Amino acid sequence: MRVAIHQGPLDEVPRTVAETGADLVVTAEMSTTGYHIGARTHELAEPADGPTAARLSALAKETGVALAYGYPETDGEHVYNSVQLIDAGGRRLANYRKTHLFGALDKAWFTPGDEAVVQADVGGVRVGLLICYDVEFPELVRAHALAGTELLVVPTALMSPYELVADTLVPARAYESQLFVAYANRCDTERELVYCGRSCVVAPTGEVLARAGAGPEVIAADVTRDALVASRAENTHLADRRPDLYRGITA
């Protein structure tokens, strides 16, 4: 599978889809509306099968490319910070709601999700979904690895001065849990927040296969099961775990 990260405005996604030759294109957290938009979050929120989903499903079907995008999801009285995965045939495969809300900005407008591992198969690859702050919790990434996730897709709105997360923590997560990570960040400015870009695709070896800079950019890399199997044979973190020693983590 070839995965591309679109680090830029959503209205340029169709060109990215058409030109990258990717099997899956990933956009940033809340890419359909903006992230730091206050009360407009609730005004612009849509159900998982709303008009934005219909538009992007049509794009996926027309181009034969799967899409993962961040958006505000409304469901009854609740609004969630969500990411939806659409396959190359335009079918909605999976929808994940951010479980770890970051600071007052997230907590003021969103309800936290309560499902840790959401996955779907895309082109023969088991794809898992997280959002931004979620990836900073090693337990959550490890849960994905144990559940069979091979490629972890993470739409993000990481701002300066936290580049450490994109540059150091994300490769560490890929290595310690032995999976590919596609980390898709914003690169714009909203009010006082300056998003730092630095999107990346990381191999389970910890190698950064593709890295964006601070501005609008498209990056792509290949994700293969052969590379995953070889890495897990060499780096046996998952096989060498001793869960009996870790029970206190969730006590």
Phi, psi and omega in degrees: 000138173255122181249134178242146175247126178262102179260085183174188183298145182297328183292351177263000181301316180306321179293319177300314180300318185286330192257343187275338186072018182279156173271335180219130175246131183244133175249177188279174175300132178053037184292340182281341187227340196099154185261307185268071187237011173058226184298338178295341177306313181284328179293324186263353182297145181228156171292164182300334178253028183282189185296325178293319177299319180296317181295317181285331174296319178296320178296315179299316181294320182294323186261343183072030181236132177286152183228143169231126185219148178267141183200161173274124184254129174257139179211103185065234180271358187254149172237131182243150170273108193236163170229134180243141180247125181241134182276178186292347176265003179088008181273138176284114186267320187203150179221122182244138178252126184309126185265332181250103183277137186264112170060190184295329184297311178292314188291338180287333190238346186237151168267135179288143174288164182233016177242116188285317186242113175239127186221164171199157178269129177232115179057034179084003178249134177278111184257129175249157185238133168222173178225122168044252186306332180306321186290347179279000178252106185300330180298323183288319178293319178297323177301322177295315181299317181291335180272359175102005177298132178254325176234118179262118182260127187227088170296141194216154170227066182274127182254162171292144011256043185256031179304336178308324181297310181292321188275328187242311187291316182298313174300325178295320178297317179299318183288312186290332179253002171055062174209163173281147176231128172249108188251108189251105186257163172280163178219021182254193179231134176226115184052236183274357184266130175245111181280142194262002181065229177066024176306153182204157167243124186239138178277163177295345174284350187092354179290132176277110184281331178205142182218130176270164174268213185267350184246183179304134185193157172238130177236158180209154178203161180265137178245120182232146178292327179301317179295322179294314180299317180296319181293318181291334176287326181276319184246097195265040181302315184292318181290331185266005178300152174231079185304333180297337179275348190252011187300330182293345181299322183254010180291000000 
